């Protein structure tokens, strides 16, 4: 939202439903974002000229289709194209047809099929819920019993399916690609931290932090991903009659055999979005509008700010499991006033007394920019220390390995 506001061509922004932080900057409107009729009514009422759909649930619900059908320009894929995120088995099918490098996998519908797949692929075991799970539907474990238990829980859902995958060894990279159905414009790569605890311990989350740029990334990585991953997928989706128009996120592993796809998302994802957009100097609104109107051929080369950005996520006690809301948050204004720092809200609201309180698992993101990655990291953690609430948790090692030159690509030298 703040990146859109920086675009001089954007005259105003409305957000629905928003949160306590967004409401400080732009008007927020109470609406169920997955209710296509309600979103359309809101757009009509407020004479909206361009719709940007952020979360995955409205995309999977077909909100973009509903708006496009009556003539609204929309940044966000159709319901059919959003299946690249909404169904991991569908994404595997598309990758196979397009010749995109990815992990070997089995789509399983019974515990017996899961057990056979685990034996075939070996440990570490990777088990993914086939549908949307807010980044928390994946278990990576050496423990076969834990893998089976996760699969059983997923299969218990109506129509449940799981994908059991080969483990991909190597550092992970997140790359956002803006697509207009025929072309893509890649953004800067970032690295995300999925596990809840330092040292990549504990269960997966929606993301506990990120940084960009990647000083250790191989030269030509982005061009390689565009050529071997993004464009083959774009062409395959065109061939199927479901062109992808929106944000294609590629979660990648840099293995000894080369780049391999871990997953696709169909929208901007936190926390990588915060660091990437913090460094983007080109107007975001214009870029997204060109994608929405099939005009990326008119997009000039993207411009990027010098330096680096680091985001640290602050989460509620119990996350990524059961969390309790309503804890009073202090220190946000002080942290947000620091030079080069933005405090972005996710799970927040105001209580009846006007206090800012927790209202979700991932509560806040602190994003800091500086001339170097080391300085951006230090600045982020100084701001994190300003903020407090009962049970607050965050990782203390975001971007640390990169700052210390400890990231290795299998089969290569230390990056």
KOLPA-578178 format. One record per residue (C-alpha): z, y, x; residue number from 1. Coordinates in steps of 0.001 Angstrom, whole numbers. Layout:
% residues N
REC        pz        py        px     i
REC         Z         Y         X   NUM
...
This chain:
% residues 415
REC        pz        py        px     i
REC         0         0         0     1
REC       896      2447      2789     2
REC     -2329      1555      4578     3
REC     -4294      2434      1431     4
REC     -2477      5754      1191     5
REC     -3558      6598      4746     6
REC     -7205      6461      3614     7
REC     -8358     10013      2807     8
REC    -10802      8661       211     9
REC     -7929      7162     -1824    10
REC     -6669      9860     -4183    11
REC     -3834      7872     -5773    12
REC     -2367      4396     -5930    13
REC      -587      2631     -8790    14
REC      1251      -633     -8162    15
REC      2120     -3343    -10676    16
REC      4754     -4623    -10794    17
REC      5961     -3268     -7415    18
REC      9512     -3199     -6080    19
REC     12237      -716     -5158    20
REC     10570       235     -1876    21
REC      7068       698     -3250    22
REC      8496      2829     -6063    23
REC      9573      5417     -3476    24
REC      5948      6022     -2509    25
REC      3800      5396     -5612    26
REC      4243      4874     -9353    27
REC      5047      1282    -10296    28
REC      4244      -266    -13660    29
REC      6016     -3254    -15215    30
REC      3419     -5930    -15906    31
REC      3043     -9656    -15424    32
REC       405     -9683    -12680    33
REC      -792    -13144    -13755    34
REC     -1498    -11960    -17324    35
REC     -5172    -10988    -17134    36
REC     -5162     -9196    -20506    37
REC     -2112     -7150    -19532    38
REC     -3626     -6185    -16188    39
REC     -6889     -5193    -17874    40
REC     -5024     -3088    -20446    41
REC     -3157     -1349    -17643    42
REC     -6396      -609    -15792    43
REC     -7984       786    -18958    44
REC     -4964      2923    -19809    45
REC     -4758      4533    -16382    46
REC     -8517      4912    -15753    47
REC     -8342      2771    -12616    48
REC    -11450      2922    -10437    49
REC    -10736        49     -8014    50
REC     -8404     -2948     -8240    51
REC     -6902     -4677     -5193    52
REC     -5157     -7958     -6027    53
REC     -2454     -8843     -3532    54
REC      -595    -12070     -4415    55
REC     -2072    -15540     -4722    56
REC      -798    -16321     -8241    57
REC     -2965    -13710    -10058    58
REC     -6008    -14885     -8112    59
REC     -5371    -18509     -9047    60
REC     -4899    -17376    -12660    61
REC     -8365    -15786    -12721    62
REC     -7292    -12148    -13041    63
REC    -10124    -11028    -10725    64
REC    -12708    -12765    -12952    65
REC    -11328    -11088    -16070    66
REC    -11563     -7614    -14542    67
REC    -15006     -8155    -13014    68
REC    -16351     -9386    -16337    69
REC    -15876     -5907    -17811    70
REC    -17175     -4040    -14785    71
REC    -14174     -3272    -12600    72
REC    -14765     -3473     -8832    73
REC    -12109     -5914     -7597    74
REC    -10985     -6894     -4120    75
REC     -9922    -10497     -4513    76
REC    -11798    -13772     -4978    77
REC    -12660    -15441     -8250    78
REC    -10457    -18217     -9588    79
REC    -13004    -20769     -8366    80
REC    -13170    -19282     -4875    81
REC     -9380    -18862     -4679    82
REC     -9102    -22663     -4802    83
REC     -9461    -22459     -1014    84
REC     -5774    -21540     -1132    85
REC     -4707    -22982     -4479    86
REC     -5757    -26528     -3530    87
REC     -5455    -27829        11    88
REC     -7519    -30890      -866    89
REC    -10318    -28607     -2102    90
REC    -10143    -26629      1148    91
REC    -10479    -29864      3112    92
REC    -13489    -30823      1006    93
REC    -15164    -27463      1697    94
REC    -14414    -27675      5419    95
REC    -15865    -31171      5615    96
REC    -19054    -30044      3865    97
REC    -19316    -26972      6108    98
REC    -18589    -28791      9366    99
REC    -15484    -26688     10064   100
REC    -13044    -28109     12636   101
REC     -9746    -29124     11034   102
REC     -7116    -31842     11211   103
REC     -7858    -35338      9930   104
REC     -6229    -35742      6538   105
REC     -5599    -38032      3574   106
REC     -5263    -36811       -14   107
REC     -2556    -38958     -1617   108
REC     -1502    -39475     -5212   109
REC      1170    -42159     -4781   110
REC      4064    -42777     -2411   111
REC      2313    -45938     -1248   112
REC      -766    -43922      -256   113
REC      1470    -41440      1564   114
REC      3185    -44232      3501   115
REC      -179    -45643      4596   116
REC     -1378    -42169      5631   117
REC      1760    -41535      7682   118
REC      1226    -44818      9502   119
REC     -2434    -44047     10124   120
REC     -1925    -40535     11505   121
REC      1400    -41053     13260   122
REC      4138    -38556     14132   123
REC      4755    -35662     14044   124
REC      4151    -36006     10307   125
REC      2568    -33129      8353   126
REC      2886    -33306      4561   127
REC      1598    -30495      2341   128
REC      1937    -29900     -1371   129
REC     -1639    -29655     -2637   130
REC      -974    -26535     -4731   131
REC       528    -23092     -4269   132
REC      4007    -23151     -2770   133
REC      4528    -19646     -1309   134
REC      4292    -20983      2225   135
REC      7146    -23426      1679   136
REC      5246    -26535       569   137
REC      4753    -27916      4064   138
REC      6997    -30237      6036   139
REC      6372    -30977      9716   140
REC      8757    -33618     11019   141
REC      9235    -36565     13336   142
REC     11324    -38209     10605   143
REC      9204    -40539      8460   144
REC     11875    -40683      5751   145
REC     11926    -36875      5488   146
REC      8126    -36817      5205   147
REC      8212    -39432      2441   148
REC     10961    -37577       585   149
REC      8977    -34325       629   150
REC      5864    -36144      -572   151
REC      7810    -37802     -3388   152
REC      9122    -34439     -4567   153
REC      5600    -32975     -4605   154
REC      4141    -36001     -6396   155
REC      6815    -35760     -9080   156
REC      5143    -32581    -10312   157
REC      2627    -32980    -13117   158
REC      -674    -34029    -11588   159
REC       951    -33949     -8184   160
REC     -1063    -34584     -5046   161
REC      -176    -34183     -1402   162
REC     -2232    -33848      1737   163
REC     -1025    -35796      4763   164
REC     -2495    -34383      7949   165
REC     -2803    -35050     11622   166
REC      -498    -32767     13635   167
REC     -2316    -30035     15541   168
REC      -706    -29213     18883   169
REC     -1136    -25719     20259   170
REC      -226    -22087     19554   171
REC     -1042    -20798     16094   172
REC     -3166    -17759     15307   173
REC     -3608    -15898     12018   174
REC     -6952    -14191     11420   175
REC     -7806    -12112      8350   176
REC    -11488    -11819      7443   177
REC    -12728     -9371      4816   178
REC    -15628    -10965      2914   179
REC    -18198     -9642       447   180
REC    -19651    -13004      -558   181
REC    -22298    -12997      2189   182
REC    -20735    -11360      5247   183
REC    -17331    -11083      6902   184
REC    -15577     -8379      8908   185
REC    -12749     -9835     11023   186
REC     -9508     -7967     11559   187
REC     -7293     -8303     14645   188
REC     -5646    -11696     15212   189
REC     -1872    -12001     14922   190
REC       775    -14684     15320   191
REC      3226    -15644     12574   192
REC      6612    -17398     12801   193
REC      6989    -19883      9952   194
REC     10296    -21630     10635   195
REC     13546    -20077      9458   196
REC     15479    -20283     12755   197
REC     14993    -19268     16372   198
REC     13008    -21666     18519   199
REC     10976    -22779     15491   200
REC     13877    -24774     14087   201
REC     14587    -25461     10431   202
REC     12321    -25604      7385   203
REC      9100    -23672      6833   204
REC      9229    -20300      5103   205
REC      6704    -17752      3913   206
REC      6961    -16191      7387   207
REC      9866    -14687      9357   208
REC      7968    -12309     11620   209
REC      4697    -11572     13369   210
REC      3102     -9557     16147   211
REC      -288     -8237     17215   212
REC     -2332     -8073     19343   213
REC     -2163    -11425     21168   214
REC     -2204    -10819     24931   215
REC     -2677    -14526     25590   216
REC     -5604    -15135     23197   217
REC     -8803    -16436     24842   218
REC    -11632    -13958     25215   219
REC    -14165    -14337     22420   220
REC    -11712    -16060     20054   221
REC    -12538    -13878     17059   222
REC    -16305    -14293     17501   223
REC    -15826    -18058     17781   224
REC    -13808    -18210     14554   225
REC    -16387    -16128     12711   226
REC    -19198    -18415     13902   227
REC    -17528    -21833     13526   228
REC    -15100    -21263     10639   229
REC    -15630    -18176      8509   230
REC    -19402    -18034      8096   231
REC    -19812    -21792      7488   232
REC    -17187    -21531      4719   233
REC    -18809    -18404      3246   234
REC    -22195    -20167      3213   235
REC    -20724    -23313      1643   236
REC    -19018    -21313     -1093   237
REC    -22317    -19532     -1770   238
REC    -24082    -22898     -1965   239
REC    -21561    -24078     -4556   240
REC    -22211    -21016     -6701   241
REC    -18708    -19633     -6119   242
REC    -19160    -16894     -3502   243
REC    -15992    -15771     -1731   244
REC    -15435    -12038     -2152   245
REC    -12072    -10848      -905   246
REC     -9706    -11689      1916   247
REC    -10120    -15018      3687   248
REC     -7122    -15837      5846   249
REC     -7602    -18532      8459   250
REC     -4483    -20141      9874   251
REC     -5610    -21671     13158   252
REC     -4309    -23888     15946   253
REC     -5658    -23515     19482   254
REC     -5715    -27156     20554   255
REC     -6969    -28875     23683   256
REC    -10133    -29693     21723   257
REC    -10637    -26059     20643   258
REC     -9977    -24011     17522   259
REC     -8951    -25995     14437   260
REC     -8092    -24776     10925   261
REC     -4579    -25427      9636   262
REC     -5036    -23742      6256   263
REC     -6826    -21041      4318   264
REC     -5312    -18357      2141   265
REC     -7254    -16175      -253   266
REC     -5329    -12918       212   267
REC     -3435    -10780      2690   268
REC      -276    -12628      3702   269
REC      3059    -11367      4944   270
REC      4208    -10755      7587   271
REC       933    -10728      9544   272
REC      -509     -8077      7235   273
REC      2167     -5609      8313   274
REC      1358     -5787     12018   275
REC     -2423     -5906     11603   276
REC     -2601     -2958      9201   277
REC      -121     -1009     11316   278
REC     -2762     -1005     14069   279
REC     -5858      -477     11898   280
REC     -7230      3053     12384   281
REC    -10248      2666     10097   282
REC     -9841      3572      6391   283
REC     -8628       458      4585   284
REC     -9654      1508      1090   285
REC    -13260      2029      2103   286
REC    -13380     -1352      3845   287
REC    -12008     -3207       827   288
REC    -14263     -1308     -1604   289
REC    -17359     -2232       422   290
REC    -16288     -5871       292   291
REC    -15697     -5683     -3452   292
REC    -19144     -4187     -4049   293
REC    -21108     -6453     -1680   294
REC    -21741     -3671       818   295
REC    -20151     -4803      4085   296
REC    -23520     -4308      5759   297
REC    -22733      -575      5519   298
REC    -19301      -945      7167   299
REC    -19085       729     10615   300
REC    -17244     -1122     13410   301
REC    -13507     -1133     12854   302
REC    -11366      1178     14968   303
REC     -7931       111     16195   304
REC     -4937      2035     17487   305
REC     -3761      1371     21017   306
REC      -507      -454     21566   307
REC      1215     -3265     19674   308
REC      3162     -3951     16497   309
REC      6026     -6348     15757   310
REC      7448     -7273     12345   311
REC     10832     -8914     11787   312
REC     11625    -10283      8321   313
REC     15158     -9985      6937   314
REC     15959    -12742      4444   315
REC     18744    -13512      2000   316
REC     21405    -16135      2649   317
REC     20166    -19602      1721   318
REC     16465    -18810      2155   319
REC     14113    -20712      2053   320
REC     16289    -22633      -380   321
REC     18361    -21301     -3255   322
REC     19265    -17629     -2824   323
REC     21659    -15309     -4599   324
REC     20498    -11823     -5569   325
REC     22399     -8607     -6115   326
REC     23882     -8052     -2642   327
REC     24049     -4365     -1736   328
REC     21815     -3385      1200   329
REC     22807      -612      3602   330
REC     21049      1162      6460   331
REC     17463      1072      5200   332
REC     16929      4838      5201   333
REC     18297      5151      8740   334
REC     16037      2366     10013   335
REC     12980      3708      8186   336
REC     13520      7171      9739   337
REC     13238      5833     13295   338
REC     10149      6816     15249   339
REC      7355      4249     14948   340
REC      9215      2146     12357   341
REC      8346      1226      8766   342
REC     10747      -699      6544   343
REC      8701     -2488      3887   344
REC     10285     -3998       792   345
REC      9662     -7439      -707   346
REC     12661     -8771     -2634   347
REC     14553     -5606     -3593   348
REC     15594     -3725     -6716   349
REC     18122     -1107     -7755   350
REC     21211     -2160     -9691   351
REC     22839      -236    -12551   352
REC     24774      1901    -10061   353
REC     21605      2869     -8228   354
REC     22347       749     -5177   355
REC     19508     -1005     -3374   356
REC     20173     -4745     -3714   357
REC     18570     -8049     -2788   358
REC     16223     -9607     -5315   359
REC     14527    -12548     -3619   360
REC     14328    -14711      -517   361
REC     12481    -12501      1922   362
REC     14011     -9103      1268   363
REC     12697     -6612      3837   364
REC     10238     -6418      6731   365
REC     10857     -4092      9676   366
REC      7603     -3183     11436   367
REC      7611     -1245     14699   368
REC      4731       146     16755   369
REC      4824      1102     20435   370
REC      2600      1328     23500   371
REC      3429     -2212     24626   372
REC      4461     -5436     22929   373
REC      7772     -5400     24793   374
REC      8559     -1886     23562   375
REC      7445     -2633     19989   376
REC      9701     -5679     19918   377
REC     12676     -3726     21223   378
REC     12078      -927     18714   379
REC     11896     -3396     15827   380
REC     15207     -5034     16682   381
REC     16985     -1690     17087   382
REC     15926      -880     13520   383
REC     16890     -4352     12272   384
REC     20412     -3742     13574   385
REC     20694      -705     11272   386
REC     20353     -2840      8133   387
REC     23022     -5065      6622   388
REC     24052     -7033      3553   389
REC     26212    -10070      2951   390
REC     24543    -13183      4378   391
REC     21477    -11395      5806   392
REC     19521    -13605      8214   393
REC     16628    -13005     10600   394
REC     15110    -14536     13685   395
REC     16000    -13007     17054   396
REC     12995    -14395     18935   397
REC      9955    -12827     17243   398
REC      7274    -12171     19935   399
REC      9712    -13145     22700   400
REC      7614    -15959     24202   401
REC      4547    -13701     24284   402
REC      6514    -10925     25978   403
REC      7727    -13406     28592   404
REC      4316    -15035     29137   405
REC      5505    -18454     27958   406
REC      2699    -19358     25545   407
REC       466    -22251     26629   408
REC     -2823    -23450     25193   409
REC     -3055    -27245     25620   410
REC     -5443    -28139     28387   411
REC     -5425    -24589     29755   412
REC     -3356    -22333     31908   413
REC      -256    -20468     30773   414
REC     -1381    -17514     28712   415
